[in-house]
Amino acid sequence: MHDTLVYSSKDPVHRQFHHNELTFGMLYAFTENFILPFSHDEVVHGKSSMYNKMPGDDWQKAANLRAIYTYMFTYPGKKLLFMGNEFGHGREWDHSTSLDWWILEFAHHKGVQSCVRDLNRLYREIPALHRYEFEPQGFEWIDCHDSGQSVISYTRKADGDIAVVILNFTPIVRHGYRIGVPQPGFYRVMLNSDSEYYWGSNVDIGLVLGTEPTPWMGHAQSIVLTLPPLAGVILRHE
């Protein structure tokens, strides 16, 4: 939680210098059974709300939240969101008042809520995202070293089910980005947090991506895709 929030609170131009904040946790991820919380303690006592921890204007704040939540829901470990985090509550939490449900009238907050709803659904429906949360066979880095572009990519696996996750933590569209994949064939886009349904910029990345026999990142097969800005993409092998 702490490393992720330190990273995500940075302006995207500086994130390349803090890349290890996202990747270091995998060194000890399977030593215990972990819960991944964005908790009560992080949204009270002057620490600001999750939404206002994010840098930039409303578009960037919402996009950053959607990307960080995509990272959370696809990373090994159980998930915990404190009330209001799921729609980008703007104020610090106050035990004496209700959450500001009225802000769901604004598209950027509604978009965060819709993205979390779909992440919950995919987490439940895709075995690769939940079956091996505490065992190393359920996770494999594709590339954890692309600090220059602030991109990370990894595979979640479970008994033949394969999900590929790519996260771009800059507001720059990355065209022609190649990643290695473990199996040939086709990979369907299951979620793009930049979709217009979530108030994203709706960069077209296609619906199904085919592999090429070009070795890349330790794999015999690879795919080329467009990475949307400040966004996470979940692919599933068909």
Biotite code that builds the C-alpha atoms (Angstrom):
import biotite.structure as struc

atoms = struc.array([
    struc.Atom([0.000, 0.000, 0.000], chain_id="A", res_id=1, res_name="MET", atom_name="CA", element="C"),
    struc.Atom([2.619, 2.520, 1.052], chain_id="A", res_id=2, res_name="HIS", atom_name="CA", element="C"),
    struc.Atom([4.925, 1.921, -1.920], chain_id="A", res_id=3, res_name="ASP", atom_name="CA", element="C"),
    struc.Atom([2.020, 2.057, -4.364], chain_id="A", res_id=4, res_name="THR", atom_name="CA", element="C"),
    struc.Atom([0.697, 5.318, -2.948], chain_id="A", res_id=5, res_name="LEU", atom_name="CA", element="C"),
    struc.Atom([4.167, 6.915, -2.894], chain_id="A", res_id=6, res_name="VAL", atom_name="CA", element="C"),
    struc.Atom([4.532, 6.001, -6.565], chain_id="A", res_id=7, res_name="TYR", atom_name="CA", element="C"),
    struc.Atom([1.073, 7.028, -7.711], chain_id="A", res_id=8, res_name="SER", atom_name="CA", element="C"),
    struc.Atom([1.253, 10.394, -5.929], chain_id="A", res_id=9, res_name="SER", atom_name="CA", element="C"),
    struc.Atom([4.259, 11.372, -8.055], chain_id="A", res_id=10, res_name="LYS", atom_name="CA", element="C"),
    struc.Atom([3.845, 13.457, -11.183], chain_id="A", res_id=11, res_name="ASP", atom_name="CA", element="C"),
    struc.Atom([4.120, 11.009, -14.114], chain_id="A", res_id=12, res_name="PRO", atom_name="CA", element="C"),
    struc.Atom([7.274, 12.727, -15.389], chain_id="A", res_id=13, res_name="VAL", atom_name="CA", element="C"),
    struc.Atom([9.063, 11.660, -12.176], chain_id="A", res_id=14, res_name="HIS", atom_name="CA", element="C"),
    struc.Atom([7.728, 8.107, -11.960], chain_id="A", res_id=15, res_name="ARG", atom_name="CA", element="C"),
    struc.Atom([10.577, 6.648, -13.973], chain_id="A", res_id=16, res_name="GLN", atom_name="CA", element="C"),
    struc.Atom([12.839, 7.366, -11.001], chain_id="A", res_id=17, res_name="PHE", atom_name="CA", element="C"),
    struc.Atom([10.556, 5.495, -8.579], chain_id="A", res_id=18, res_name="HIS", atom_name="CA", element="C"),
    struc.Atom([9.836, 2.398, -10.681], chain_id="A", res_id=19, res_name="HIS", atom_name="CA", element="C"),
    struc.Atom([11.035, 0.023, -7.965], chain_id="A", res_id=20, res_name="ASN", atom_name="CA", element="C"),
    struc.Atom([8.173, 1.173, -5.716], chain_id="A", res_id=21, res_name="GLU", atom_name="CA", element="C"),
    struc.Atom([5.870, -0.901, -7.965], chain_id="A", res_id=22, res_name="LEU", atom_name="CA", element="C"),
    struc.Atom([8.102, -3.915, -8.465], chain_id="A", res_id=23, res_name="THR", atom_name="CA", element="C"),
    struc.Atom([9.909, -4.426, -5.147], chain_id="A", res_id=24, res_name="PHE", atom_name="CA", element="C"),
    struc.Atom([6.948, -6.102, -3.432], chain_id="A", res_id=25, res_name="GLY", atom_name="CA", element="C"),
    struc.Atom([7.221, -9.152, -5.652], chain_id="A", res_id=26, res_name="MET", atom_name="CA", element="C"),
    struc.Atom([10.480, -10.060, -3.879], chain_id="A", res_id=27, res_name="LEU", atom_name="CA", element="C"),
    struc.Atom([8.461, -11.086, -0.806], chain_id="A", res_id=28, res_name="TYR", atom_name="CA", element="C"),
    struc.Atom([4.923, -11.483, -2.183], chain_id="A", res_id=29, res_name="ALA", atom_name="CA", element="C"),
    struc.Atom([4.731, -15.219, -1.504], chain_id="A", res_id=30, res_name="PHE", atom_name="CA", element="C"),
    struc.Atom([6.317, -15.306, 1.944], chain_id="A", res_id=31, res_name="THR", atom_name="CA", element="C"),
    struc.Atom([2.920, -14.696, 3.578], chain_id="A", res_id=32, res_name="GLU", atom_name="CA", element="C"),
    struc.Atom([-0.759, -14.495, 2.637], chain_id="A", res_id=33, res_name="ASN", atom_name="CA", element="C"),
    struc.Atom([-1.152, -10.804, 1.860], chain_id="A", res_id=34, res_name="PHE", atom_name="CA", element="C"),
    struc.Atom([-4.126, -8.451, 1.754], chain_id="A", res_id=35, res_name="ILE", atom_name="CA", element="C"),
    struc.Atom([-3.756, -5.441, -0.552], chain_id="A", res_id=36, res_name="LEU", atom_name="CA", element="C"),
    struc.Atom([-5.543, -2.565, 1.240], chain_id="A", res_id=37, res_name="PRO", atom_name="CA", element="C"),
    struc.Atom([-6.249, 1.036, 0.445], chain_id="A", res_id=38, res_name="PHE", atom_name="CA", element="C"),
    struc.Atom([-7.430, 1.482, 3.956], chain_id="A", res_id=39, res_name="SER", atom_name="CA", element="C"),
    struc.Atom([-9.101, 3.815, 6.437], chain_id="A", res_id=40, res_name="HIS", atom_name="CA", element="C"),
    struc.Atom([-5.724, 4.978, 7.742], chain_id="A", res_id=41, res_name="ASP", atom_name="CA", element="C"),
    struc.Atom([-4.787, 6.392, 4.347], chain_id="A", res_id=42, res_name="GLU", atom_name="CA", element="C"),
    struc.Atom([-7.821, 8.695, 3.931], chain_id="A", res_id=43, res_name="VAL", atom_name="CA", element="C"),
    struc.Atom([-7.990, 10.423, 7.358], chain_id="A", res_id=44, res_name="VAL", atom_name="CA", element="C"),
    struc.Atom([-5.902, 12.689, 9.610], chain_id="A", res_id=45, res_name="HIS", atom_name="CA", element="C"),
    struc.Atom([-4.701, 15.050, 6.914], chain_id="A", res_id=46, res_name="GLY", atom_name="CA", element="C"),
    struc.Atom([-3.594, 12.354, 4.460], chain_id="A", res_id=47, res_name="LYS", atom_name="CA", element="C"),
    struc.Atom([-6.229, 13.357, 1.860], chain_id="A", res_id=48, res_name="SER", atom_name="CA", element="C"),
    struc.Atom([-8.578, 11.108, -0.090], chain_id="A", res_id=49, res_name="SER", atom_name="CA", element="C"),
    struc.Atom([-7.375, 8.561, -2.633], chain_id="A", res_id=50, res_name="MET", atom_name="CA", element="C"),
    struc.Atom([-8.706, 10.807, -5.379], chain_id="A", res_id=51, res_name="TYR", atom_name="CA", element="C"),
    struc.Atom([-6.797, 13.859, -4.202], chain_id="A", res_id=52, res_name="ASN", atom_name="CA", element="C"),
    struc.Atom([-3.570, 11.929, -3.668], chain_id="A", res_id=53, res_name="LYS", atom_name="CA", element="C"),
    struc.Atom([-3.413, 11.589, -7.452], chain_id="A", res_id=54, res_name="MET", atom_name="CA", element="C"),
    struc.Atom([-1.606, 14.317, -9.441], chain_id="A", res_id=55, res_name="PRO", atom_name="CA", element="C"),
    struc.Atom([-3.060, 16.412, -12.246], chain_id="A", res_id=56, res_name="GLY", atom_name="CA", element="C"),
    struc.Atom([-6.509, 17.633, -13.240], chain_id="A", res_id=57, res_name="ASP", atom_name="CA", element="C"),
    struc.Atom([-9.768, 15.720, -12.830], chain_id="A", res_id=58, res_name="ASP", atom_name="CA", element="C"),
    struc.Atom([-9.099, 13.622, -15.932], chain_id="A", res_id=59, res_name="TRP", atom_name="CA", element="C"),
    struc.Atom([-5.657, 12.581, -14.718], chain_id="A", res_id=60, res_name="GLN", atom_name="CA", element="C"),
    struc.Atom([-6.789, 11.975, -11.145], chain_id="A", res_id=61, res_name="LYS", atom_name="CA", element="C"),
    struc.Atom([-9.549, 9.646, -12.318], chain_id="A", res_id=62, res_name="ALA", atom_name="CA", element="C"),
    struc.Atom([-7.300, 7.912, -14.866], chain_id="A", res_id=63, res_name="ALA", atom_name="CA", element="C"),
    struc.Atom([-4.589, 7.382, -12.240], chain_id="A", res_id=64, res_name="ASN", atom_name="CA", element="C"),
    struc.Atom([-7.123, 5.845, -9.861], chain_id="A", res_id=65, res_name="LEU", atom_name="CA", element="C"),
    struc.Atom([-8.443, 3.489, -12.533], chain_id="A", res_id=66, res_name="ARG", atom_name="CA", element="C"),
    struc.Atom([-4.891, 2.408, -13.413], chain_id="A", res_id=67, res_name="ALA", atom_name="CA", element="C"),
    struc.Atom([-3.886, 1.860, -9.775], chain_id="A", res_id=68, res_name="ILE", atom_name="CA", element="C"),
    struc.Atom([-7.063, -0.133, -9.120], chain_id="A", res_id=69, res_name="TYR", atom_name="CA", element="C"),
    struc.Atom([-6.365, -2.280, -12.199], chain_id="A", res_id=70, res_name="THR", atom_name="CA", element="C"),
    struc.Atom([-2.899, -2.937, -10.764], chain_id="A", res_id=71, res_name="TYR", atom_name="CA", element="C"),
    struc.Atom([-4.411, -3.819, -7.385], chain_id="A", res_id=72, res_name="MET", atom_name="CA", element="C"),
    struc.Atom([-7.059, -6.199, -8.743], chain_id="A", res_id=73, res_name="PHE", atom_name="CA", element="C"),
    struc.Atom([-4.576, -8.070, -10.948], chain_id="A", res_id=74, res_name="THR", atom_name="CA", element="C"),
    struc.Atom([-1.729, -8.276, -8.411], chain_id="A", res_id=75, res_name="TYR", atom_name="CA", element="C"),
    struc.Atom([-1.445, -11.396, -6.217], chain_id="A", res_id=76, res_name="PRO", atom_name="CA", element="C"),
    struc.Atom([-3.247, -11.027, -2.887], chain_id="A", res_id=77, res_name="GLY", atom_name="CA", element="C"),
    struc.Atom([-6.732, -10.324, -1.555], chain_id="A", res_id=78, res_name="LYS", atom_name="CA", element="C"),
    struc.Atom([-8.217, -6.876, -2.187], chain_id="A", res_id=79, res_name="LYS", atom_name="CA", element="C"),
    struc.Atom([-9.610, -4.332, 0.255], chain_id="A", res_id=80, res_name="LEU", atom_name="CA", element="C"),
    struc.Atom([-10.999, -0.889, -0.605], chain_id="A", res_id=81, res_name="LEU", atom_name="CA", element="C"),
    struc.Atom([-12.162, 1.448, 2.125], chain_id="A", res_id=82, res_name="PHE", atom_name="CA", element="C"),
    struc.Atom([-15.620, 2.965, 1.642], chain_id="A", res_id=83, res_name="MET", atom_name="CA", element="C"),
    struc.Atom([-15.731, 5.732, -0.938], chain_id="A", res_id=84, res_name="GLY", atom_name="CA", element="C"),
    struc.Atom([-12.452, 4.728, -2.582], chain_id="A", res_id=85, res_name="ASN", atom_name="CA", element="C"),
    struc.Atom([-14.424, 2.833, -5.207], chain_id="A", res_id=86, res_name="GLU", atom_name="CA", element="C"),
    struc.Atom([-15.848, 6.015, -6.712], chain_id="A", res_id=87, res_name="PHE", atom_name="CA", element="C"),
    struc.Atom([-13.068, 8.490, -5.959], chain_id="A", res_id=88, res_name="GLY", atom_name="CA", element="C"),
    struc.Atom([-14.528, 10.185, -2.900], chain_id="A", res_id=89, res_name="HIS", atom_name="CA", element="C"),
    struc.Atom([-13.118, 13.707, -2.871], chain_id="A", res_id=90, res_name="GLY", atom_name="CA", element="C"),
    struc.Atom([-13.046, 14.568, 0.830], chain_id="A", res_id=91, res_name="ARG", atom_name="CA", element="C"),
    struc.Atom([-11.216, 12.848, 3.619], chain_id="A", res_id=92, res_name="GLU", atom_name="CA", element="C"),
    struc.Atom([-13.466, 10.322, 5.322], chain_id="A", res_id=93, res_name="TRP", atom_name="CA", element="C"),
    struc.Atom([-15.507, 11.762, 8.198], chain_id="A", res_id=94, res_name="ASP", atom_name="CA", element="C"),
    struc.Atom([-17.254, 9.364, 10.602], chain_id="A", res_id=95, res_name="HIS", atom_name="CA", element="C"),
    struc.Atom([-19.871, 12.005, 11.428], chain_id="A", res_id=96, res_name="SER", atom_name="CA", element="C"),
    struc.Atom([-21.237, 12.461, 7.887], chain_id="A", res_id=97, res_name="THR", atom_name="CA", element="C"),
    struc.Atom([-22.345, 10.353, 4.957], chain_id="A", res_id=98, res_name="SER", atom_name="CA", element="C"),
    struc.Atom([-20.173, 9.709, 1.940], chain_id="A", res_id=99, res_name="LEU", atom_name="CA", element="C"),
    struc.Atom([-20.653, 12.238, -0.858], chain_id="A", res_id=100, res_name="ASP", atom_name="CA", element="C"),
    struc.Atom([-22.733, 9.949, -3.048], chain_id="A", res_id=101, res_name="TRP", atom_name="CA", element="C"),
    struc.Atom([-23.923, 12.985, -5.003], chain_id="A", res_id=102, res_name="TRP", atom_name="CA", element="C"),
    struc.Atom([-20.562, 13.246, -6.790], chain_id="A", res_id=103, res_name="ILE", atom_name="CA", element="C"),
    struc.Atom([-21.606, 10.217, -8.867], chain_id="A", res_id=104, res_name="LEU", atom_name="CA", element="C"),
    struc.Atom([-23.522, 12.766, -10.916], chain_id="A", res_id=105, res_name="GLU", atom_name="CA", element="C"),
    struc.Atom([-20.101, 13.650, -12.394], chain_id="A", res_id=106, res_name="PHE", atom_name="CA", element="C"),
    struc.Atom([-18.816, 11.404, -15.172], chain_id="A", res_id=107, res_name="ALA", atom_name="CA", element="C"),
    struc.Atom([-15.261, 11.031, -13.866], chain_id="A", res_id=108, res_name="HIS", atom_name="CA", element="C"),
    struc.Atom([-16.443, 9.663, -10.507], chain_id="A", res_id=109, res_name="HIS", atom_name="CA", element="C"),
    struc.Atom([-19.062, 7.459, -12.150], chain_id="A", res_id=110, res_name="LYS", atom_name="CA", element="C"),
    struc.Atom([-16.328, 6.143, -14.449], chain_id="A", res_id=111, res_name="GLY", atom_name="CA", element="C"),
    struc.Atom([-14.121, 5.124, -11.520], chain_id="A", res_id=112, res_name="VAL", atom_name="CA", element="C"),
    struc.Atom([-17.072, 3.316, -9.938], chain_id="A", res_id=113, res_name="GLN", atom_name="CA", element="C"),
    struc.Atom([-17.868, 1.497, -13.192], chain_id="A", res_id=114, res_name="SER", atom_name="CA", element="C"),
    struc.Atom([-14.235, 0.452, -13.618], chain_id="A", res_id=115, res_name="CYS", atom_name="CA", element="C"),
    struc.Atom([-14.103, -0.981, -10.084], chain_id="A", res_id=116, res_name="VAL", atom_name="CA", element="C"),
    struc.Atom([-17.374, -2.815, -10.735], chain_id="A", res_id=117, res_name="ARG", atom_name="CA", element="C"),
    struc.Atom([-15.905, -4.453, -13.861], chain_id="A", res_id=118, res_name="ASP", atom_name="CA", element="C"),
    struc.Atom([-12.610, -5.241, -12.109], chain_id="A", res_id=119, res_name="LEU", atom_name="CA", element="C"),
    struc.Atom([-14.578, -7.012, -9.367], chain_id="A", res_id=120, res_name="ASN", atom_name="CA", element="C"),
    struc.Atom([-16.480, -9.007, -11.979], chain_id="A", res_id=121, res_name="ARG", atom_name="CA", element="C"),
    struc.Atom([-13.322, -10.024, -13.862], chain_id="A", res_id=122, res_name="LEU", atom_name="CA", element="C"),
    struc.Atom([-11.552, -10.901, -10.623], chain_id="A", res_id=123, res_name="TYR", atom_name="CA", element="C"),
    struc.Atom([-14.393, -13.282, -9.839], chain_id="A", res_id=124, res_name="ARG", atom_name="CA", element="C"),
    struc.Atom([-14.833, -14.723, -13.348], chain_id="A", res_id=125, res_name="GLU", atom_name="CA", element="C"),
    struc.Atom([-11.222, -15.203, -14.539], chain_id="A", res_id=126, res_name="ILE", atom_name="CA", element="C"),
    struc.Atom([-9.511, -18.049, -12.639], chain_id="A", res_id=127, res_name="PRO", atom_name="CA", element="C"),
    struc.Atom([-6.047, -16.714, -13.468], chain_id="A", res_id=128, res_name="ALA", atom_name="CA", element="C"),
    struc.Atom([-6.754, -13.606, -11.382], chain_id="A", res_id=129, res_name="LEU", atom_name="CA", element="C"),
    struc.Atom([-7.785, -15.392, -8.195], chain_id="A", res_id=130, res_name="HIS", atom_name="CA", element="C"),
    struc.Atom([-6.868, -19.077, -8.046], chain_id="A", res_id=131, res_name="ARG", atom_name="CA", element="C"),
    struc.Atom([-3.193, -18.719, -7.104], chain_id="A", res_id=132, res_name="TYR", atom_name="CA", element="C"),
    struc.Atom([-2.975, -15.537, -5.083], chain_id="A", res_id=133, res_name="GLU", atom_name="CA", element="C"),
    struc.Atom([-0.425, -16.798, -2.576], chain_id="A", res_id=134, res_name="PHE", atom_name="CA", element="C"),
    struc.Atom([1.577, -19.198, -4.752], chain_id="A", res_id=135, res_name="GLU", atom_name="CA", element="C"),
    struc.Atom([4.361, -18.202, -7.163], chain_id="A", res_id=136, res_name="PRO", atom_name="CA", element="C"),
    struc.Atom([3.014, -20.339, -10.017], chain_id="A", res_id=137, res_name="GLN", atom_name="CA", element="C"),
    struc.Atom([0.190, -17.820, -10.454], chain_id="A", res_id=138, res_name="GLY", atom_name="CA", element="C"),
    struc.Atom([2.433, -14.892, -11.388], chain_id="A", res_id=139, res_name="PHE", atom_name="CA", element="C"),
    struc.Atom([5.237, -14.159, -13.841], chain_id="A", res_id=140, res_name="GLU", atom_name="CA", element="C"),
    struc.Atom([6.795, -10.860, -14.839], chain_id="A", res_id=141, res_name="TRP", atom_name="CA", element="C"),
    struc.Atom([6.839, -10.120, -18.543], chain_id="A", res_id=142, res_name="ILE", atom_name="CA", element="C"),
    struc.Atom([8.798, -6.891, -18.111], chain_id="A", res_id=143, res_name="ASP", atom_name="CA", element="C"),
    struc.Atom([9.463, -5.122, -14.831], chain_id="A", res_id=144, res_name="CYS", atom_name="CA", element="C"),
    struc.Atom([12.380, -3.039, -16.107], chain_id="A", res_id=145, res_name="HIS", atom_name="CA", element="C"),
    struc.Atom([10.787, -0.485, -18.441], chain_id="A", res_id=146, res_name="ASP", atom_name="CA", element="C"),
    struc.Atom([11.245, 2.431, -16.064], chain_id="A", res_id=147, res_name="SER", atom_name="CA", element="C"),
    struc.Atom([11.944, 4.853, -18.910], chain_id="A", res_id=148, res_name="GLY", atom_name="CA", element="C"),
    struc.Atom([8.366, 4.552, -20.121], chain_id="A", res_id=149, res_name="GLN", atom_name="CA", element="C"),
    struc.Atom([6.855, 3.748, -16.691], chain_id="A", res_id=150, res_name="SER", atom_name="CA", element="C"),
    struc.Atom([5.295, 0.532, -18.019], chain_id="A", res_id=151, res_name="VAL", atom_name="CA", element="C"),
    struc.Atom([5.041, -2.809, -16.249], chain_id="A", res_id=152, res_name="ILE", atom_name="CA", element="C"),
    struc.Atom([3.628, -6.055, -17.628], chain_id="A", res_id=153, res_name="SER", atom_name="CA", element="C"),
    struc.Atom([3.011, -9.476, -16.130], chain_id="A", res_id=154, res_name="TYR", atom_name="CA", element="C"),
    struc.Atom([1.105, -12.711, -16.535], chain_id="A", res_id=155, res_name="THR", atom_name="CA", element="C"),
    struc.Atom([-1.391, -14.278, -14.147], chain_id="A", res_id=156, res_name="ARG", atom_name="CA", element="C"),
    struc.Atom([-1.920, -18.006, -14.625], chain_id="A", res_id=157, res_name="LYS", atom_name="CA", element="C"),
    struc.Atom([-4.129, -20.797, -13.323], chain_id="A", res_id=158, res_name="ALA", atom_name="CA", element="C"),
    struc.Atom([-4.359, -24.325, -14.742], chain_id="A", res_id=159, res_name="ASP", atom_name="CA", element="C"),
    struc.Atom([-4.209, -23.299, -18.397], chain_id="A", res_id=160, res_name="GLY", atom_name="CA", element="C"),
    struc.Atom([-6.004, -19.977, -17.982], chain_id="A", res_id=161, res_name="ASP", atom_name="CA", element="C"),
    struc.Atom([-3.745, -17.026, -18.877], chain_id="A", res_id=162, res_name="ILE", atom_name="CA", element="C"),
    struc.Atom([-4.290, -13.325, -18.276], chain_id="A", res_id=163, res_name="ALA", atom_name="CA", element="C"),
    struc.Atom([-1.795, -10.690, -19.398], chain_id="A", res_id=164, res_name="VAL", atom_name="CA", element="C"),
    struc.Atom([-1.705, -7.293, -17.683], chain_id="A", res_id=165, res_name="VAL", atom_name="CA", element="C"),
    struc.Atom([-0.002, -4.180, -19.077], chain_id="A", res_id=166, res_name="ILE", atom_name="CA", element="C"),
    struc.Atom([0.030, -0.889, -17.165], chain_id="A", res_id=167, res_name="LEU", atom_name="CA", element="C"),
    struc.Atom([1.129, 2.483, -18.540], chain_id="A", res_id=168, res_name="ASN", atom_name="CA", element="C"),
    struc.Atom([1.622, 5.029, -15.763], chain_id="A", res_id=169, res_name="PHE", atom_name="CA", element="C"),
    struc.Atom([2.259, 8.045, -18.005], chain_id="A", res_id=170, res_name="THR", atom_name="CA", element="C"),
    struc.Atom([-0.238, 10.209, -19.952], chain_id="A", res_id=171, res_name="PRO", atom_name="CA", element="C"),
    struc.Atom([1.565, 9.295, -23.190], chain_id="A", res_id=172, res_name="ILE", atom_name="CA", element="C"),
    struc.Atom([0.050, 6.863, -25.699], chain_id="A", res_id=173, res_name="VAL", atom_name="CA", element="C"),
    struc.Atom([2.598, 4.145, -26.498], chain_id="A", res_id=174, res_name="ARG", atom_name="CA", element="C"),
    struc.Atom([2.164, 2.974, -30.092], chain_id="A", res_id=175, res_name="HIS", atom_name="CA", element="C"),
    struc.Atom([3.688, -0.283, -31.323], chain_id="A", res_id=176, res_name="GLY", atom_name="CA", element="C"),
    struc.Atom([4.542, -1.569, -27.846], chain_id="A", res_id=177, res_name="TYR", atom_name="CA", element="C"),
    struc.Atom([5.719, -5.190, -28.023], chain_id="A", res_id=178, res_name="ARG", atom_name="CA", element="C"),
    struc.Atom([5.488, -7.670, -25.170], chain_id="A", res_id=179, res_name="ILE", atom_name="CA", element="C"),
    struc.Atom([6.336, -11.350, -24.971], chain_id="A", res_id=180, res_name="GLY", atom_name="CA", element="C"),
    struc.Atom([3.494, -13.769, -24.224], chain_id="A", res_id=181, res_name="VAL", atom_name="CA", element="C"),
    struc.Atom([3.597, -17.379, -22.997], chain_id="A", res_id=182, res_name="PRO", atom_name="CA", element="C"),
    struc.Atom([1.290, -18.966, -25.582], chain_id="A", res_id=183, res_name="GLN", atom_name="CA", element="C"),
    struc.Atom([0.592, -18.397, -29.304], chain_id="A", res_id=184, res_name="PRO", atom_name="CA", element="C"),
    struc.Atom([-2.865, -17.539, -30.561], chain_id="A", res_id=185, res_name="GLY", atom_name="CA", element="C"),
    struc.Atom([-5.244, -14.723, -29.750], chain_id="A", res_id=186, res_name="PHE", atom_name="CA", element="C"),
    struc.Atom([-5.609, -12.516, -26.684], chain_id="A", res_id=187, res_name="TYR", atom_name="CA", element="C"),
    struc.Atom([-8.921, -10.783, -26.070], chain_id="A", res_id=188, res_name="ARG", atom_name="CA", element="C"),
    struc.Atom([-9.087, -7.375, -24.393], chain_id="A", res_id=189, res_name="VAL", atom_name="CA", element="C"),
    struc.Atom([-11.108, -7.982, -21.232], chain_id="A", res_id=190, res_name="MET", atom_name="CA", element="C"),
    struc.Atom([-10.645, -4.514, -19.754], chain_id="A", res_id=191, res_name="LEU", atom_name="CA", element="C"),
    struc.Atom([-9.156, -1.213, -20.867], chain_id="A", res_id=192, res_name="ASN", atom_name="CA", element="C"),
    struc.Atom([-9.328, 1.317, -18.050], chain_id="A", res_id=193, res_name="SER", atom_name="CA", element="C"),
    struc.Atom([-9.017, 4.104, -20.656], chain_id="A", res_id=194, res_name="ASP", atom_name="CA", element="C"),
    struc.Atom([-12.371, 3.121, -22.210], chain_id="A", res_id=195, res_name="SER", atom_name="CA", element="C"),
    struc.Atom([-14.980, 5.815, -22.794], chain_id="A", res_id=196, res_name="GLU", atom_name="CA", element="C"),
    struc.Atom([-17.257, 3.792, -20.478], chain_id="A", res_id=197, res_name="TYR", atom_name="CA", element="C"),
    struc.Atom([-14.979, 4.853, -17.631], chain_id="A", res_id=198, res_name="TYR", atom_name="CA", element="C"),
    struc.Atom([-14.520, 8.462, -18.817], chain_id="A", res_id=199, res_name="TRP", atom_name="CA", element="C"),
    struc.Atom([-11.201, 7.591, -20.426], chain_id="A", res_id=200, res_name="GLY", atom_name="CA", element="C"),
    struc.Atom([-9.790, 8.958, -23.665], chain_id="A", res_id=201, res_name="SER", atom_name="CA", element="C"),
    struc.Atom([-10.900, 5.782, -25.488], chain_id="A", res_id=202, res_name="ASN", atom_name="CA", element="C"),
    struc.Atom([-7.687, 5.177, -27.420], chain_id="A", res_id=203, res_name="VAL", atom_name="CA", element="C"),
    struc.Atom([-8.407, 2.341, -29.860], chain_id="A", res_id=204, res_name="ASP", atom_name="CA", element="C"),
    struc.Atom([-6.411, -0.748, -28.928], chain_id="A", res_id=205, res_name="ILE", atom_name="CA", element="C"),
    struc.Atom([-8.584, -3.301, -30.712], chain_id="A", res_id=206, res_name="GLY", atom_name="CA", element="C"),
    struc.Atom([-10.644, -6.139, -29.284], chain_id="A", res_id=207, res_name="LEU", atom_name="CA", element="C"),
    struc.Atom([-8.540, -9.211, -30.089], chain_id="A", res_id=208, res_name="VAL", atom_name="CA", element="C"),
    struc.Atom([-4.771, -9.253, -30.578], chain_id="A", res_id=209, res_name="LEU", atom_name="CA", element="C"),
    struc.Atom([-2.930, -12.011, -32.428], chain_id="A", res_id=210, res_name="GLY", atom_name="CA", element="C"),
    struc.Atom([0.562, -13.240, -31.631], chain_id="A", res_id=211, res_name="THR", atom_name="CA", element="C"),
    struc.Atom([3.597, -13.088, -33.886], chain_id="A", res_id=212, res_name="GLU", atom_name="CA", element="C"),
    struc.Atom([6.471, -15.629, -33.914], chain_id="A", res_id=213, res_name="PRO", atom_name="CA", element="C"),
    struc.Atom([8.894, -12.922, -32.818], chain_id="A", res_id=214, res_name="THR", atom_name="CA", element="C"),
    struc.Atom([10.849, -13.867, -29.681], chain_id="A", res_id=215, res_name="PRO", atom_name="CA", element="C"),
    struc.Atom([10.611, -11.172, -27.033], chain_id="A", res_id=216, res_name="TRP", atom_name="CA", element="C"),
    struc.Atom([11.298, -10.905, -23.300], chain_id="A", res_id=217, res_name="MET", atom_name="CA", element="C"),
    struc.Atom([12.124, -14.590, -22.939], chain_id="A", res_id=218, res_name="GLY", atom_name="CA", element="C"),
    struc.Atom([9.064, -15.829, -24.854], chain_id="A", res_id=219, res_name="HIS", atom_name="CA", element="C"),
    struc.Atom([8.900, -17.361, -28.323], chain_id="A", res_id=220, res_name="ALA", atom_name="CA", element="C"),
    struc.Atom([5.733, -15.421, -29.174], chain_id="A", res_id=221, res_name="GLN", atom_name="CA", element="C"),
    struc.Atom([4.884, -11.741, -28.808], chain_id="A", res_id=222, res_name="SER", atom_name="CA", element="C"),
    struc.Atom([2.122, -9.256, -29.495], chain_id="A", res_id=223, res_name="ILE", atom_name="CA", element="C"),
    struc.Atom([2.207, -5.596, -30.508], chain_id="A", res_id=224, res_name="VAL", atom_name="CA", element="C"),
    struc.Atom([-0.371, -3.234, -29.100], chain_id="A", res_id=225, res_name="LEU", atom_name="CA", element="C"),
    struc.Atom([-1.130, 0.404, -28.404], chain_id="A", res_id=226, res_name="THR", atom_name="CA", element="C"),
    struc.Atom([-0.913, 1.318, -24.722], chain_id="A", res_id=227, res_name="LEU", atom_name="CA", element="C"),
    struc.Atom([-3.490, 3.937, -23.709], chain_id="A", res_id=228, res_name="PRO", atom_name="CA", element="C"),
    struc.Atom([-2.462, 6.781, -21.392], chain_id="A", res_id=229, res_name="PRO", atom_name="CA", element="C"),
    struc.Atom([-2.542, 6.360, -17.596], chain_id="A", res_id=230, res_name="LEU", atom_name="CA", element="C"),
    struc.Atom([-4.281, 3.035, -18.022], chain_id="A", res_id=231, res_name="ALA", atom_name="CA", element="C"),
    struc.Atom([-4.267, -0.678, -17.403], chain_id="A", res_id=232, res_name="GLY", atom_name="CA", element="C"),
    struc.Atom([-5.161, -3.326, -19.967], chain_id="A", res_id=233, res_name="VAL", atom_name="CA", element="C"),
    struc.Atom([-6.158, -6.918, -19.169], chain_id="A", res_id=234, res_name="ILE", atom_name="CA", element="C"),
    struc.Atom([-5.877, -9.510, -21.941], chain_id="A", res_id=235, res_name="LEU", atom_name="CA", element="C"),
    struc.Atom([-7.003, -13.129, -21.793], chain_id="A", res_id=236, res_name="ARG", atom_name="CA", element="C"),
    struc.Atom([-5.687, -15.960, -23.943], chain_id="A", res_id=237, res_name="HIS", atom_name="CA", element="C"),
    struc.Atom([-8.332, -17.635, -26.086], chain_id="A", res_id=238, res_name="GLU", atom_name="CA", element="C"),
])
